[in-house]
Structure formats: structure tokens, C-alpha cells
Amino acid sequence: MLSDERNRRLTEVGPGTEMGALLRRYWQPVAAVAELDDAPTKAVRLLGEDLVLYKDLSGTYGLLERHCPHRSADLSYGMVEACGLRCNYHGWMFDATGACLEQPFEDVDAPHIRFRDQIRIRAYRVEAKAGLLWAYLGPEPAPLVPNWEPFCWDNGFVQIVFATVPCNWFQCQENSIDPVHFEWMHDNWGARLKGRNDTAPRHLKLAFDEFDYGITYRRVREDSDEASPLWTVGRVCLWPNALFTGNHFEWRVPIDDTKTLSVGWFFTRVPKDREPYVQNSIPHWYGPVTDAKGDWLTGGVMNQDFAAWVGQGAIADRAQEHLARSDRGVVMIRNRFFEDLETIAKGGDPKAIVRDEKINNSLPLPIVGKKQFVEGFTREQLMSASVFDNVSPTRFVFQQGQPTAVKRAYEEAMGLKMDDDYALSDALSGINRTVRPDGSPLN
């Protein structure tokens, strides 16, 4: 358990807080590149700050405080110009550094005063990578945006999925180092939700190992042994606020103390007979977390996680918990964060900061099935459920609400005829089904 004071140190993220200062030293994914292609401004709340993200007409990205310093108009309704964002209320314009470039009336009425030179607003760095827009709110010099190895893979279909989860970021991230919950939440409870009484193989052995970019968790279950990649390679609690499981990332981005933006980046290698495949634009979508009645959705793997996280309260009360041996990884990340808080207080870099451009060319991670992701799959391999740890690539299982347009783009990339030929594709993946995933009958 943790005292209230130590719990606050881990969970409070606003300006002036210890954890807020730590997380501001990392680049955070805040939007999809394609979002600003569709609409050039977007209101963003990040680490307790209200901001506006924009892309001007020259293609430059900016992230500014959301309210104009003139009379507090909302700049998310502003107009992008050739080199900045203009307030729609009185026309004051700002560039990506926060400098005020124009004040139309003042510039005409009293140009000699140059009042605009006295005005600046908070501005933060933005970079595009892997279809995402990343924001940096910390001190200079800024580190590099990590270029993780899967970002460099070819011949894959990528989709980006967002959801707003109404709870604190840290209970979301603790899930990233909790392997036993897979057995109970996703396997056993997941089976009950579908009306089955299946019992998942039990966990027999766990190990947690720190490395440069996070902590790996390794496990042996009743259906495996120490030769399994789940033990020899494991999966990654990626520092400071993400999970990496082999071909997808999940970031838990703090909106503020009681809300988290879930950001998922999913890569699926297309069959070899579909190569070379080039994805010209990475699709993105926002998934719902509740149904029309306000009940938590539980049909996707991540939806089940959301329900568990929110069930702990807006901010988990860790003074009431009773940790057990399966929680060794949870204890490790808490202790490591406390160490990092001390490190930055002394002026040092926390864990997993990347500054070497050569190393950042392609940052390696422990990857289950790496050879196949790099070299590609035959259609038979791709349709084998064992390749994906019993997850079929014929449908998106992680989060509910996938738009039809994204589903169709995925089918086209993979060469699947999912509506016309579900029986064939599911037979290849070892699934026996009498209805399609949307509930409609096959015949």
C-alpha cells in the first residue's frame, strides 16, 4: 500500500507537480496526423493544461495555450494562416513559438508602439512520427521522439485508436506490468461474457526484468514452458506510460488527474502475396467506452481493461490495497518512478530519455515473433491463431467501435473477403462461427 502523500506524488500531473514535471520530459502522443489534415485545429487537454493543436498552411505544427491573451477567446476556433494561427475574435496571430505576429487594429492605429512584441503565449514543440503527432511540454534541450523499431517496419496495415478513459493515468499504466490479469479478465471473464465456462491455463511462474526502455514481464502458464516466447522474450511495460506487446503500442496519456487518453497504434503485416504494400495514410478513430445506457463496453480487450481501471475510482486509493506476489512488477514501477522523481530534482535525465540520433534510427525492443513481422507471413501463417497468441487477424478485437471505412481498408490490405466469405477466413483462423461479428447470420 501507499500513503496518501506518496500516492499523490505518482498521480498528480498538473503544472507544478512532481509527476507532471517528470512526464513533461517525454514526448506524448496527442493526436493523429490525419486529424489535422481533416481539420487544421484541435482542442487538446494535456497534463492539466488546455491547449490548441494546429497545422498552418505551410505545414508547420504548433501547440499553444488555448485562450488568446487579448480577451481569452478560444483559439481552437482560430484560422490557420501561412505561418501561424489567427484568433477568430479580433485577428491576433501567433506562430509556433508563441510570438504574436499581428494585431490588426493596433498595427494600424499605433504601429510605432509595436504592442505585439510585448505579447507571448505558452507554446510547445510538436513533431509527427508514425502517423501520430507528439507533444513535448518539458525543459530544453528536448530529447528525441523515440523511433521505435516497429515504426520502421514495411508492408503493414497500421491503425490508430483513441479513447477517453475517466480515471487517473497511473492505474492504467500499472495494468502494463500485470500479466495475471490476462488469465482472469481477458480469458476467464471474457469467456463468461460470451456465455462460455472456459477456464484459462493458470499462471505458474512470473519474472520482471528492467531494461533501458522499461520493464519486461515474462510468464509460464500451464499450456507453455520456459521455451515459450512469453518466457524467453516477454512483453514490455514501456517507459514511462505505455505497453508494447509485439506489434502494437498502447499509451496512457494523462489528460489531467482524473482523465486519460488511451492511444493505440496497431500494426498487422500483410500476407506475402500482397507485398509490396504501401499505406499512404494511416487511419484513426475514436472508440466509445460506454453503451447508450451508460454501461461499460466489454466486447474488446482494451474495453475490458477500461472497465477495470475505472472501477478502481477516478484516482485509485492505494492506501486500501493489499499487494501480493503477483504484484512484484507493480512495486517495481512505483519504486522506479520515485527514483526518477529524485533524479530530475537533482537535474538529471529520468529513465528512457533518448538523445543519441544514431541509436534512435531504430530503437530495438523485445519482440515476440519479430522474425515474422520483419520477413513477412504466408497467408497460412497469418491466419494461424497461434501466431498472434490466440488473436485472429481477421477482425479487430482490441477495441469496440471500429468504423466501417477502416474495416474495409483493412480487408482490402489483407486480401480478405470478410463479408462475403467469413466461413473461409474464419476456418483458416481456427474459428467456428455461425454469425458475423456484427451479429448478423452467415446465411
C-alpha positions in Angstrom: 0.0 0.0 0.0 1.0 3.6 -0.4 0.4 6.6 1.9 -1.9 9.4 0.5 1.2 11.6 0.1 3.1 9.1 -2.0 0.0 8.3 -4.0 -0.4 11.9 -4.9 3.3 12.1 -6.0 2.5 9.3 -8.6 -0.9 10.5 -9.7 -0.9 14.4 -9.8 0.2 15.6 -13.3 -0.7 19.3 -13.5 1.8 22.2 -13.7 4.0 22.4 -10.6 3.6 18.8 -9.5 6.4 16.3 -9.3 5.0 13.7 -11.7 3.8 16.4 -14.0 7.4 17.7 -14.2 8.6 14.1 -14.9 6.1 13.3 -17.6 6.8 16.6 -19.3 10.3 15.4 -20.1 8.8 12.8 -22.5 7.1 13.2 -25.9 3.4 12.4 -25.6 1.2 11.3 -28.5 -1.8 13.6 -28.6 -3.5 13.2 -32.0 -3.2 11.5 -35.4 -1.5 13.2 -38.3 -4.6 12.7 -40.4 -6.8 14.6 -37.9 -5.2 17.9 -38.8 -5.4 17.0 -42.5 -9.2 16.8 -42.0 -9.5 19.9 -39.7 -6.4 22.2 -39.1 -7.1 22.9 -35.4 -7.9 20.7 -32.4 -8.6 21.5 -28.8 -6.3 19.4 -26.6 -6.1 19.0 -22.8 -2.8 17.5 -21.8 -1.2 17.2 -18.3 -3.8 19.5 -16.9 -3.2 22.3 -19.5 -5.8 23.5 -22.0 -4.1 23.8 -25.4 -4.8 24.1 -29.1 -3.0 21.9 -31.7 -2.8 23.3 -35.2 -1.2 22.8 -38.6 -0.7 26.0 -40.6 -0.9 26.5 -44.3 2.9 25.9 -44.7 2.6 22.5 -42.9 4.1 23.6 -39.6 2.6 22.1 -36.5 2.1 24.2 -33.3 0.7 23.7 -29.8 -0.3 26.8 -28.0 -2.2 27.7 -24.9 -5.9 27.6 -25.8 -7.1 31.1 -24.9 -6.0 34.2 -26.7 -4.2 36.6 -24.3 -6.2 39.5 -25.7 -9.7 38.7 -24.3 -9.5 34.9 -23.7 -11.2 33.8 -27.0 -10.9 30.0 -27.7 -8.1 29.6 -30.2 -9.3 26.2 -31.2 -11.8 28.1 -33.4 -9.0 30.2 -34.9 -7.9 30.4 -38.5 -4.7 28.9 -39.8 -2.5 31.2 -41.9 0.7 30.8 -43.9 2.8 30.8 -40.7 0.6 30.7 -37.7 -2.8 30.7 -36.0 -5.1 33.7 -36.0 -7.7 34.3 -33.4 -11.2 34.5 -34.9 -12.3 37.2 -32.4 -10.0 40.1 -33.2 -7.4 38.7 -35.5 -4.4 38.5 -33.3 -2.0 35.9 -34.8 0.6 33.7 -33.2 3.4 31.5 -34.5 4.5 28.1 -33.3 6.9 29.7 -30.8 4.1 31.7 -29.1 5.2 35.0 -30.6 2.4 37.5 -31.5 2.9 38.3 -35.2 0.0 40.6 -35.9 -2.6 42.7 -34.0 -4.6 44.1 -37.0 -6.1 47.2 -35.4 -3.2 48.0 -33.1 -0.8 47.6 -36.0 -2.8 50.2 -38.0 -3.7 52.6 -35.1 -0.3 52.8 -33.4 2.3 50.9 -35.4 5.2 52.6 -33.6 4.2 51.1 -30.2 4.6 47.6 -31.5 2.4 46.2 -28.8 2.5 42.8 -30.4 6.2 42.5 -29.3 5.1 42.6 -25.7 2.7 39.6 -26.1 3.7 35.9 -26.0 1.7 32.8 -25.1 2.8 29.4 -24.0 3.9 27.3 -26.9 5.2 23.7 -27.0 7.0 21.6 -29.6 5.1 19.2 -31.9 6.6 16.5 -34.2 5.0 14.0 -36.5 6.1 10.3 -36.4 4.4 7.0 -37.2 1.1 8.7 -38.1 0.9 10.4 -34.7 1.5 13.9 -33.5 3.7 14.1 -30.4 3.9 17.0 -28.0 6.8 18.0 -25.7 6.0 20.2 -22.7 9.3 19.9 -20.8 12.5 21.9 -20.5 15.1 22.3 -23.2 17.0 20.7 -24.7 14.2 18.4 -25.8 15.1 14.7 -26.2 14.3 12.9 -29.5 10.9 11.5 -30.3 11.6 7.7 -29.9 11.7 6.0 -33.2 10.7 2.5 -32.1 11.6 -0.4 -34.3 8.0 -1.3 -35.3 7.7 2.3 -36.7 10.3 1.3 -39.3 8.6 -1.9 -40.5 7.2 -2.2 -44.1 4.3 -3.9 -45.7 1.9 -3.4 -42.8 -1.5 -2.0 -42.2 -1.5 0.4 -39.3 -4.5 1.9 -37.5 -4.5 4.4 -34.6 -7.3 4.1 -32.0 -8.2 6.7 -29.3 -10.5 6.6 -26.3 -11.0 8.9 -23.3 -11.0 6.9 -20.0 -12.3 8.8 -16.9 -9.6 7.8 -14.4 -6.1 8.6 -13.5 -3.3 7.6 -15.8 -1.2 5.6 -13.3 -3.8 2.9 -12.6 -3.9 2.5 -16.4 -0.1 2.1 -16.6 0.1 -0.3 -13.7 -2.0 -2.6 -15.9 1.0 -2.7 -18.3 3.0 -4.8 -15.7 0.2 -7.1 -14.6 0.4 -10.4 -16.6 -2.0 -12.3 -14.3 -5.0 -10.1 -15.3 -4.9 -11.7 -18.8 -5.8 -15.0 -17.3 -8.8 -13.7 -15.4 -10.1 -10.6 -17.1 -9.5 -11.4 -20.8 -9.7 -15.2 -20.7 -12.0 -16.3 -17.9 -14.2 -13.2 -17.6 -14.1 -12.8 -21.4 -15.4 -16.3 -21.8 -18.2 -15.6 -19.3 -19.2 -12.5 -21.1 -19.8 -14.8 -24.2 -21.8 -17.3 -22.2 -19.0 -19.9 -22.0 -17.5 -21.6 -19.0 -13.9 -22.0 -20.4 -11.1 -22.0 -17.9 -7.9 -20.4 -19.0 -4.5 -22.0 -18.3 -3.2 -20.8 -15.0 0.0 -18.8 -14.5 2.7 -20.8 -12.9 5.7 -18.6 -12.9 6.4 -14.8 -13.3 9.6 -12.7 -13.8 10.1 -9.0 -14.2 13.3 -7.5 -15.6 14.3 -3.9 -16.1 16.0 -2.8 -19.3 16.9 0.6 -20.9 13.4 1.5 -22.1 11.1 -0.1 -19.5 10.4 -3.4 -17.7 9.6 -6.7 -19.3 7.3 -9.2 -17.8 7.7 -12.9 -18.5 5.4 -15.8 -17.7 4.9 -19.5 -17.8 1.4 -20.9 -17.9 0.0 -24.4 -17.7 -0.1 -24.5 -21.6 3.6 -23.5 -22.0 7.1 -23.9 -20.6 10.3 -21.9 -20.4 10.9 -22.4 -24.1 7.9 -20.2 -24.9 8.5 -16.7 -26.2 6.2 -15.5 -23.4 9.1 -16.5 -21.1 12.2 -16.1 -23.3 11.2 -12.7 -24.6 8.2 -11.4 -22.7 6.3 -8.2 -23.1 7.1 -4.6 -22.3 5.9 -2.1 -19.8 7.3 0.8 -21.9 8.6 3.8 -20.0 7.0 6.0 -18.8 3.4 5.4 -19.8 2.9 2.7 -22.4 2.5 -1.0 -23.1 4.2 -2.8 -26.0 3.2 -6.4 -26.9 5.0 -7.2 -30.1 3.1 -5.5 -32.9 1.1 -2.8 -31.0 1.6 0.0 -28.5 -0.8 1.4 -26.0 0.0 4.8 -24.4 -1.8 6.1 -21.3 -1.6 9.8 -21.8 -2.7 12.0 -18.8 -5.3 14.5 -19.8 -5.4 15.6 -16.2 -5.6 13.9 -12.8 -8.9 12.1 -13.4 -8.9 11.5 -17.2 -6.6 9.6 -19.5 -6.3 9.5 -23.3 -5.8 5.9 -24.4 -3.7 5.9 -27.7 -3.3 2.6 -29.5 -1.0 2.0 -32.5 -1.6 -1.3 -34.2 0.5 -3.0 -37.0 -0.6 -6.0 -38.9 1.8 -7.4 -41.5 0.0 -8.1 -44.8 0.4 -11.6 -46.4 3.4 -12.1 -48.7 1.2 -12.3 -51.7 0.0 -8.7 -51.0 3.6 -7.3 -50.9 4.8 -4.7 -51.6 2.2 -2.8 -49.7 2.4 0.9 -49.1 -0.1 2.6 -46.7 -0.4 6.2 -48.0 -2.4 7.4 -45.0 -2.8 5.9 -41.5 -6.5 5.8 -40.4 -7.5 6.8 -37.0 -10.7 6.5 -35.0 -12.1 7.2 -31.6 -13.8 4.3 -29.8 -16.7 4.6 -27.4 -16.2 3.4 -23.8 -19.9 3.1 -22.8 -23.1 2.0 -24.5 -26.3 4.0 -24.9 -27.3 3.2 -21.4 -24.0 4.3 -19.9 -22.8 0.8 -19.1 -19.1 0.0 -19.9 -18.5 -1.8 -23.1 -16.7 -5.1 -22.6 -16.5 -6.6 -26.0 -12.9 -5.6 -26.8 -9.7 -6.5 -25.0 -9.0 -2.9 -24.2 -12.6 -2.2 -23.3 -12.3 -4.8 -20.6 -9.2 -3.0 -19.3 -11.0 0.3 -19.3 -13.8 -1.1 -17.1 -11.2 -2.4 -14.6 -9.3 0.8 -14.4 -12.4 3.0 -13.9 -13.7 0.6 -11.4 -10.7 1.5 -9.2 -12.1 5.0 -8.8 -11.1 8.3 -10.5 -7.8 8.0 -8.6 -7.1 4.7 -7.0 -6.8 4.8 -3.3 -3.6 2.8 -2.8 -3.7 3.1 1.0 -6.5 0.5 0.9 -4.8 -2.1 -1.3 -3.2 -5.4 -0.3 -0.4 -6.3 -2.8 0.5 -9.9 -3.3 3.4 -11.8 -5.0 1.8 -11.3 -8.5 2.2 -7.6 -8.0 6.0 -7.5 -7.9 6.0 -5.7 -11.2 3.7 -3.0 -9.8 6.0 -2.5 -6.9 9.0 -2.2 -9.3 7.5 0.6 -11.5 6.4 2.6 -8.4 9.8 2.4 -6.9 11.4 3.3 -10.3 9.2 6.4 -10.6 10.1 7.5 -7.1 13.8 7.2 -8.1 13.2 9.2 -11.3 11.5 11.9 -9.3 14.6 12.2 -7.2 16.8 12.2 -10.3 15.0 15.1 -12.0 15.0 17.0 -8.7 18.8 16.8 -8.9 18.9 18.0 -12.6 19.4 14.6 -14.2 17.5 12.8 -17.0 14.9 10.2 -16.0 14.8 6.7 -17.4 14.5 6.1 -21.2 15.2 9.6 -22.4 16.6 9.3 -26.0 19.2 11.8 -27.2 21.5 9.8 -29.5 20.3 10.2 -33.1 22.3 7.1 -34.2 20.6 4.9 -31.6 17.3 6.5 -32.4 17.5 5.4 -36.0 15.5 2.2 -35.0 15.1 1.7 -31.2 15.1 -2.1 -30.5 12.5 -3.7 -28.2 11.9 -7.2 -27.0 9.5 -8.5 -29.7 7.7 -11.9 -29.7 7.5 -13.1 -33.3 9.9 -10.4 -34.6 11.3 -12.5 -37.5 7.9 -13.0 -39.0 7.0 -9.3 -38.6 10.2 -8.3 -40.4 10.3 -11.0 -43.0 6.5 -11.4 -43.6 3.9 -14.1 -43.4 2.5 -16.5 -45.8 -1.3 -16.4 -45.8 -1.4 -19.7 -43.9 0.9 -18.4 -41.2 -1.1 -15.2 -40.9 -4.3 -17.0 -40.4 -2.9 -19.2 -37.7 -4.2 -18.1 -34.4 -1.0 -19.2 -32.6 1.0 -16.5 -34.4 -0.9 -13.8 -32.6 -1.3 -15.5 -29.2 -4.8 -16.8 -30.0 -5.9 -13.5 -31.6 -7.3 -13.8 -35.1 -6.1 -11.2 -37.6 -9.5 -11.5 -39.5 -11.1 -9.0 -37.1 -10.1 -6.2 -34.8 -10.5 -7.5 -31.2 -8.9 -4.8 -29.2 -11.5 -2.1 -29.0 -15.1 -1.7 -30.0 -16.4 0.8 -32.5 -14.2 0.3 -35.5 -15.7 2.4 -38.3 -16.8 0.5 -41.4 -14.4 2.5 -43.6 -11.4 1.4 -41.5 -12.6 -2.2 -41.5 -12.9 -2.1 -45.3 -9.5 -0.6 -45.7 -8.0 -3.4 -43.5 -9.8 -6.1 -45.5 -8.5 -4.7 -48.8 -5.0 -4.5 -47.5 -5.1 -8.1 -46.2 -6.9 -9.5 -49.2 -9.8 -10.7 -47.1 -13.4 -11.0 -48.2 -14.8 -10.8 -44.7 -18.5 -10.1 -45.6 -18.8 -12.5 -48.5 -16.6 -15.3 -47.2 -16.5 -15.2 -43.4 -16.7 -19.0 -43.2 -13.5 -19.4 -45.2 -11.5 -16.8 -43.4 -12.6 -18.0 -40.0 -11.9 -21.6 -40.9 -8.3 -20.6 -41.7 -8.0 -18.9 -38.3 -9.5 -21.8 -36.4 -12.8 -20.1 -35.5 -16.1 -21.8 -35.7 -18.8 -19.2 -36.2 -22.4 -19.1 -37.1 -22.8 -15.4 -37.1 -20.7 -12.5 -38.2 -19.1 -10.2 -35.6 -21.9 -7.7 -36.0 -24.4 -10.4 -35.0 -25.9 -11.0 -38.5 -26.3 -14.6 -39.6 -23.9 -16.1 -42.2 -26.8 -17.3 -44.3 
